[in-house]
């Protein structure tokens, strides 16, 4: 099944105007699980920035008890959502809007419970192998406060002689916690070279799961944490399968990872 953000249970921290955006309650007994500077920028003129961050713990990762996103030297708004799966809080989705930022940086810190003797063997096992390492995705884009609300992003590349093989438009409305919709295309008689997305919201995102992107089709989740609704357009370019040239390059590449665009 296609990965969607609507998991079993979710707790959200609403927007606040502050430098620190947190989930949970900090206490001395917690253990730091993961920490990293997500973004640093020094600009001559102020610009608004939107940062999207996702953290996915492994099957053996401890429960998330506290998370903090520090935005230094800038006013910001933020929403943090921690999802529970199999009775463990293991996934974080955060969006930070940095207002008129010039010289600023963003640091993420994720904490879990203190380690007991019973947990030592499990954590040693979790430390072995990349499959037990948490996965993270960070996307940042800058935009002026006066810019148009229209936003366009492209996946893949147009190739000589390709053509528009499908166009879809969707009115995405509120679903559970935020506007979210699944866009999909599958046709064995077509080969995809490029997919273009356009949104009438500056903060709309397309989440592309590489597991569901192929030469003949794709599934994409589009969503927006800042708007009650938005319009999403998807334009797909490619060839008829039996007419594709020898120079055709599939939209799929080796080791392509999930991405937000």
Helices and strands as residue ranges (DSSP letters): E 9-13, E 20-24, E 31-56, E 64-72, E 75-85, E 88-112, H 117-126, G 130-132, E 135-143, E 151-156, E 163-175, E 178-186, E 190-199, E 205-214, E 217-224, E 229-240, G 241-243, E 259-260
